[in-house]
């Protein structure tokens, strides 16, 4: 059997989909190397005490009863009850599973999160228990799965209690807004944003008074697990657009989308409590490359050059993707985002000088 066939199945098969497809009992959890599947039954020894652990992305794992090691194909082979002479049948059946799976995105496994001491305004998690989502999000391509992945909430009437310098408390209203939680790399809730649903709202975004600024954190950074690359957008909806676009390409699903909350990268904190410090932590965890996908405009490119220089200084490879002029990731089709990623340019001192002297977005007479 060709090694290419095994590799193709390993790359494309969504292991969580396989468990659901075969009606196998399992639980999702967070392991040292990212999200993992804890299977109730071992297909090798038959033990049913939930002692099989598999990496949700790679499929690598083993049974802690019989010590049988697994990858995606080997686990499926044992699950189907096939012997060493039936690998061809295993491949045929897995191709049928892949056909049923289609090209839809993988199930969106997320890291465990902790609300810590921060409490968002009274709101409901999206989608609702009845499976309802906001039309505002649907219009942006953020379906139920993605709303759940990013932990989005809807606040119809709610507030954040502010404590003034004089000790007095007063409510900061977040009525009729999408609540966007912001977590630290360890999954602890640190702050949030409130995006107005009313297009005529005086302030499009509200930030809770008294909590740290979002510019200190990397949006969706808690989900950077078991990967060597991230793609950095700007705001939360840019990150969502990048995530959705990448999920449509099996080659890009391993890349985690994060957000900088602006066209800049914060740095210089004495205790490294800033975005550059968090990239240092991600580098220690295995991240090697960052592709910046900010707006297609002159100033954004200059900021991306500045950020790339900082990222390179800590040992990361920085790439810059160029979107169409005047567009950001959530204003173009997913194919355009993917094209920009594939054509991204690696930052070097030479490209820095070239683009500063002749910015691709600068208007020419």
C-alpha positions as CSV (number, residue, x, y, z in Angstrom):
1,X,0.0,0.0,0.0
2,X,1.4,3.4,-1.0
3,X,2.8,5.6,1.8
4,X,1.2,8.5,0.0
5,X,-2.2,7.0,0.6
6,X,-1.6,6.7,4.3
7,X,-0.3,10.2,4.5
8,X,-3.2,11.6,2.5
9,X,-5.7,10.0,4.9
10,X,-3.7,11.1,7.9
11,X,-3.7,14.7,6.7
12,X,-7.4,14.8,5.7
13,X,-9.2,12.6,8.2
14,X,-10.9,14.5,11.0
15,X,-10.5,12.1,13.9
16,X,-13.4,13.5,15.9
17,X,-15.6,13.1,12.8
18,X,-14.4,9.5,12.5
19,X,-15.5,8.8,16.1
20,X,-18.9,10.3,15.4
21,X,-19.2,8.5,12.1
22,X,-18.5,5.1,13.7
23,X,-20.6,5.9,16.9
24,X,-17.6,5.4,19.1
25,X,-17.8,6.7,22.7
26,X,-15.2,9.4,23.6
27,X,-14.5,12.6,25.5
28,X,-12.5,15.6,24.5
29,X,-9.8,17.0,26.8
30,X,-6.7,19.1,26.9
31,X,-3.4,17.3,27.0
32,X,0.2,18.5,27.2
33,X,0.4,18.6,23.4
34,X,-3.0,20.1,22.6
35,X,-6.5,18.8,22.4
36,X,-6.9,15.0,22.8
37,X,-9.6,12.4,22.3
38,X,-10.1,10.0,25.2
39,X,-11.7,6.9,23.7
40,X,-13.8,4.7,26.0
41,X,-12.9,1.4,24.2
42,X,-9.6,0.1,23.0
43,X,-10.0,-1.6,19.7
44,X,-6.9,-3.6,20.3
45,X,-7.4,-5.2,23.7
46,X,-11.1,-4.5,24.3
47,X,-10.6,-2.6,27.6
48,X,-13.6,-0.2,28.2
49,X,-12.2,2.0,31.0
50,X,-11.4,5.0,28.9
51,X,-7.7,4.4,28.9
52,X,-7.0,5.3,25.2
53,X,-5.7,8.8,24.5
54,X,-5.2,10.1,21.0
55,X,-4.0,13.6,19.8
56,X,-7.1,15.1,18.2
57,X,-5.0,16.6,15.4
58,X,-2.4,14.0,14.6
59,X,-4.1,10.8,15.8
60,X,-1.0,9.7,17.6
61,X,-1.5,8.0,20.9
62,X,-1.8,4.7,22.8
63,X,-3.7,2.5,25.1
64,X,-2.5,2.6,28.7
65,X,-3.7,-1.0,29.3
66,X,-2.2,-3.0,26.5
67,X,0.4,-0.3,25.4
68,X,-0.7,-0.5,21.8
69,X,0.4,2.6,19.9
70,X,-1.9,4.2,17.4
71,X,-2.1,6.6,14.5
72,X,-5.3,7.5,12.6
73,X,-5.0,4.6,10.1
74,X,-3.9,2.0,12.7
75,X,-6.7,3.0,15.0
76,X,-9.3,2.7,12.2
77,X,-7.8,-0.6,11.1
78,X,-8.3,-2.1,14.6
79,X,-11.7,-0.5,15.0
80,X,-12.9,-2.2,11.8
81,X,-11.6,-5.5,13.2
82,X,-9.3,-6.1,10.2
83,X,-6.2,-8.3,10.3
84,X,-2.8,-7.7,8.7
85,X,-4.1,-9.0,5.3
86,X,-6.9,-6.4,5.1
87,X,-5.1,-3.1,5.0
88,X,-6.6,-2.5,1.5
89,X,-10.1,-2.9,2.9
90,X,-9.2,-0.5,5.7
91,X,-8.1,2.1,3.2
92,X,-11.3,1.6,1.1
93,X,-13.5,2.1,4.1
94,X,-11.6,5.2,5.2
95,X,-12.0,6.7,1.8
96,X,-15.8,6.3,2.2
97,X,-15.5,8.0,5.6
98,X,-13.6,10.9,3.9
99,X,-16.3,11.1,1.2
100,X,-18.9,11.5,4.0
101,X,-16.7,14.0,5.8
102,X,-16.4,16.0,2.6
103,X,-14.4,19.3,2.6
104,X,-16.2,20.8,5.5
105,X,-13.9,22.2,8.3
106,X,-12.8,19.9,11.0
107,X,-14.7,20.0,14.3
108,X,-13.5,23.0,16.1
109,X,-11.7,21.7,19.2
110,X,-10.8,24.5,21.6
111,X,-8.5,24.8,24.7
112,X,-10.1,24.7,28.1
113,X,-10.8,28.2,29.4
114,X,-11.2,29.6,32.9
115,X,-13.3,32.7,33.7
116,X,-10.9,33.6,36.5
117,X,-12.0,36.8,38.4
118,X,-13.5,38.4,35.3
119,X,-17.2,38.1,34.7
120,X,-18.7,39.3,31.4
121,X,-22.1,41.2,31.4
122,X,-25.2,39.1,31.6
123,X,-25.4,37.4,28.3
124,X,-26.2,34.1,26.5
125,X,-23.7,31.8,24.9
126,X,-23.9,31.4,21.2
127,X,-25.4,29.4,19.7
128,X,-28.3,29.2,22.1
129,X,-29.4,25.8,23.5
130,X,-32.0,25.8,20.7
131,X,-29.3,26.2,18.1
132,X,-30.0,29.9,17.3
133,X,-27.3,32.3,16.2
134,X,-27.3,36.0,15.5
135,X,-28.0,37.0,11.9
136,X,-25.2,39.6,12.3
137,X,-22.7,36.8,12.8
138,X,-24.2,34.5,10.1
139,X,-23.9,37.4,7.6
140,X,-20.1,37.4,8.4
141,X,-19.8,33.7,7.9
142,X,-19.6,33.0,11.6
143,X,-21.9,30.0,11.9
144,X,-22.9,28.1,15.1
145,X,-19.6,26.2,15.1
146,X,-17.4,29.2,14.9
147,X,-19.5,31.2,17.4
148,X,-18.9,28.4,19.8
149,X,-15.2,28.1,18.9
150,X,-14.6,31.8,19.7
151,X,-16.9,31.7,22.8
152,X,-19.1,34.6,21.5
153,X,-22.1,35.7,23.5
154,X,-25.1,38.0,23.0
155,X,-25.9,40.6,25.6
156,X,-29.4,41.9,25.2
157,X,-29.4,43.9,28.4
158,X,-26.4,43.7,30.6
159,X,-23.6,45.8,32.2
160,X,-20.1,45.7,33.6
161,X,-19.9,47.2,37.1
162,X,-17.2,49.9,37.2
163,X,-15.5,51.0,40.5
164,X,-14.4,54.6,40.3
165,X,-11.3,56.1,42.0
166,X,-13.6,57.3,44.8
167,X,-14.8,53.8,45.5
168,X,-18.3,54.4,44.0
169,X,-19.7,51.9,41.6
170,X,-21.7,52.5,38.4
171,X,-22.9,50.2,35.6
172,X,-21.3,50.4,32.1
173,X,-24.0,49.2,29.8
174,X,-23.4,46.6,27.0
175,X,-26.9,46.3,25.7
176,X,-27.5,44.8,22.3
177,X,-23.9,43.8,21.7
178,X,-21.9,40.7,20.8
179,X,-19.6,39.9,23.7
180,X,-16.1,38.9,22.6
181,X,-14.1,37.3,25.4
182,X,-10.3,37.7,25.5
183,X,-8.2,35.0,27.1
184,X,-4.6,34.8,28.0
185,X,-2.4,32.0,26.6
186,X,-3.3,29.8,29.6
187,X,-7.0,30.1,28.9
188,X,-7.8,32.6,31.7
189,X,-10.4,35.2,30.8
190,X,-8.7,38.6,31.1
191,X,-11.1,41.1,29.4
192,X,-13.7,41.4,26.7
193,X,-15.1,43.6,24.0
194,X,-18.7,44.5,23.2
195,X,-19.5,44.9,19.5
196,X,-22.6,46.9,18.8
197,X,-25.3,45.3,16.6
198,X,-26.9,48.6,15.9
199,X,-25.1,50.1,12.9
200,X,-26.0,53.6,14.2
201,X,-24.5,53.0,17.6
202,X,-22.4,55.9,18.9
203,X,-19.5,53.5,19.7
204,X,-19.0,50.4,17.6
205,X,-16.8,48.8,20.2
206,X,-17.0,49.1,24.0
207,X,-14.3,48.1,26.4
208,X,-14.8,47.4,30.1
209,X,-13.5,50.2,32.2
210,X,-10.9,49.1,34.7
211,X,-9.8,45.9,33.0
212,X,-6.5,45.6,31.1
213,X,-6.4,46.8,27.5
214,X,-6.8,44.1,24.8
215,X,-3.6,45.2,23.2
216,X,-1.7,43.3,25.9
217,X,-3.0,40.0,24.6
218,X,-3.2,37.9,21.5
219,X,-6.8,37.1,20.5
220,X,-7.4,33.4,20.3
221,X,-3.9,32.8,21.6
222,X,-5.2,30.2,24.0
223,X,-6.0,27.9,21.1
224,X,-2.4,27.9,19.7
225,X,-1.7,24.2,20.4
226,X,0.3,21.6,18.6
227,X,1.3,23.9,15.7
228,X,4.4,25.6,14.5
229,X,2.7,28.5,12.8
230,X,0.1,31.2,13.4
231,X,-1.5,33.8,11.2
232,X,-2.0,37.2,12.8
233,X,-5.0,39.3,11.8
234,X,-6.1,42.5,13.5
235,X,-9.6,42.5,15.1
236,X,-11.7,39.6,16.3
237,X,-13.7,39.3,13.1
238,X,-10.6,39.4,10.9
239,X,-9.3,36.5,13.0
240,X,-12.6,34.7,12.4
241,X,-12.4,35.3,8.7
242,X,-8.9,33.9,8.5
243,X,-9.9,30.8,10.6
244,X,-12.8,30.1,8.3
245,X,-10.8,30.6,5.1
246,X,-8.0,28.3,6.4
247,X,-10.4,25.6,7.5
248,X,-11.6,25.3,3.9
249,X,-8.0,24.2,2.9
250,X,-6.8,21.0,4.5
251,X,-3.2,22.2,4.1
252,X,-3.9,25.3,6.2
253,X,-6.0,23.8,9.0
254,X,-2.9,23.3,11.3
255,X,-2.3,27.1,11.3
256,X,-4.0,29.0,14.2
257,X,-5.4,32.5,13.6
258,X,-4.7,35.0,16.3
259,X,-5.4,38.8,16.6
260,X,-3.3,41.8,17.5
261,X,-6.2,44.1,18.3
262,X,-4.8,46.8,16.0
263,X,-2.1,47.3,13.4
264,X,0.7,47.1,15.9
265,X,2.5,44.7,18.2
266,X,2.9,45.7,21.8
267,X,6.3,45.3,23.5
268,X,8.6,46.8,26.0
269,X,6.9,45.8,29.2
270,X,9.4,45.3,32.0
271,X,7.7,42.0,32.9
272,X,7.1,40.9,29.3
273,X,3.3,41.3,29.9
274,X,2.8,42.3,26.3
275,X,2.2,40.7,22.9
276,X,5.9,40.3,22.0
277,X,6.3,38.5,25.4
278,X,3.5,36.2,24.6
279,X,5.1,35.4,21.2
280,X,8.2,34.4,23.2
281,X,6.0,32.0,25.1
282,X,4.5,30.6,21.9
283,X,8.0,30.1,20.5
284,X,8.9,28.0,23.5
285,X,5.8,26.0,22.8
286,X,6.9,25.2,19.2
287,X,5.7,28.1,17.1
288,X,8.3,29.0,14.4
289,X,6.5,31.2,11.9
290,X,4.1,34.1,12.0
291,X,2.2,35.3,8.9
292,X,0.8,38.8,9.3
293,X,-2.5,39.4,7.4
294,X,-3.4,43.0,8.2
295,X,-5.4,45.5,6.1
296,X,-4.4,46.2,2.5
297,X,-3.2,49.8,3.1
298,X,0.0,51.8,3.2
299,X,0.2,52.4,6.9
300,X,-0.8,48.8,7.8
301,X,2.1,47.5,5.7
302,X,4.5,49.8,7.4
303,X,3.2,48.6,10.8
304,X,3.6,45.0,9.6
305,X,7.2,45.7,8.7
306,X,7.8,47.0,12.2
307,X,6.1,44.0,13.8
308,X,8.0,41.6,11.5
309,X,11.3,43.1,12.6
310,X,10.4,42.5,16.3
311,X,9.2,39.0,15.7
312,X,12.4,38.2,13.8
313,X,14.4,39.6,16.7
314,X,13.1,36.8,19.0
315,X,13.9,34.1,16.5
316,X,10.6,33.7,14.6
317,X,10.2,33.7,10.9
318,X,7.9,36.6,9.9
319,X,5.9,36.8,6.7
320,X,3.7,39.5,5.4
321,X,0.6,38.8,3.3
322,X,-0.8,41.5,1.0
323,X,-4.5,41.8,0.7
324,X,-6.3,43.8,-2.1
325,X,-6.0,47.6,-1.5
326,X,-8.5,48.9,1.1
327,X,-9.6,45.4,2.2
328,X,-9.2,43.4,5.4
329,X,-9.7,39.6,5.8
330,X,-13.4,39.8,6.6
331,X,-14.2,41.9,3.5
332,X,-12.9,39.5,0.9
333,X,-13.7,35.8,0.0
334,X,-11.8,33.1,1.7
335,X,-10.0,32.3,-1.6
336,X,-8.5,35.8,-1.5
337,X,-7.3,35.3,2.0
338,X,-5.7,32.0,1.1
339,X,-4.1,33.4,-2.0
340,X,-2.6,36.2,0.1
341,X,-1.2,33.7,2.6
342,X,0.4,31.5,-0.1
343,X,2.0,34.5,-1.7
344,X,3.2,36.1,1.5
345,X,6.7,37.4,1.6
346,X,9.2,36.5,4.3
347,X,10.6,39.6,6.0
348,X,14.2,40.4,5.5
349,X,16.1,43.7,5.9
350,X,16.2,44.0,2.1
351,X,12.4,43.7,1.7
352,X,12.0,46.1,4.6
353,X,14.0,48.8,2.8
354,X,12.3,48.0,-0.6
355,X,8.7,48.3,0.7
356,X,9.5,51.4,2.8
357,X,10.9,53.1,-0.3
358,X,8.2,51.9,-2.6
359,X,5.1,50.8,-0.7
360,X,2.9,48.6,-2.9
361,X,-0.2,50.5,-1.5
362,X,1.2,54.0,-2.0
363,X,-0.6,56.1,-4.6
364,X,1.6,56.9,-7.5
365,X,1.3,60.0,-9.7
